[in-house]
């Protein structure tokens, strides 16, 4: 089961795909901006192994895309906004391999270059056993570190929804550690497979990807001033501004 939420109205649709370790709740600010704009419908999902969605024995970009594809089968070819891992999933959906029609992809902050040390660390995280915490506050603090949503960036817990859950053993993250195994997917081949316009962006202070790296894969690549990796949380109206040409083109 894939958890999803929909809102807005209109004949154009935006599909919102969060990054590794987060949930669809990170789009709260952008969803509000879209609703204020009007004329657009949005769909937000928790990717497999995250939030309210089911866990699986194996995770890959293709597998996650296949789970999302039925959610947009009845939508009028959406514009996809994907953050970090979500950008990878959006590009996979735009390939046409999953019987999904996509108008355009806006990829925000995808990590493109992976060192051997980073890949080893990701594999170690994927194999790590679940950890339970004595209190919700402890689990939320851990979730903030994993998702990058510190209190300065997301003071209210609205953007943290479904990030932690209570079990008989205590509180734990909703994320399946196995999802870290998706790290290192080939970004270049995913961009090359896209059959629609692709725009890439990053916060100008994002340590995970440079503007030069983005421009190596897309002619339309942008820095969003003053923002870091979670630019969709920090500057949702700047993200909406990048979406406008794609929505009008659609």
Secondary structure, 3 states (H helix, E strand, C coil): CCCEEEEECCCEEEEEECCCCCCHHHHHHHHHHHHHHCCEEEEEECCCCCCCCCCCCCCCHHHHHHHHHHHHCCCCCEEEEEECHHHHHHHHHCCCCCCCCEEEEEEECCCCCCCHHHHHHHHHHHHCCCCCECCHHHHHHHHHHHHCCCCCCCCCHHHHCCCEEEECCEEEECCCHHHHHHCCCCHHHHHHHCCCEEEEEEECCCCCCCHHHHHCCCCCEEEECCCCCCHHHHCHHHHHHHHHHHHHHC
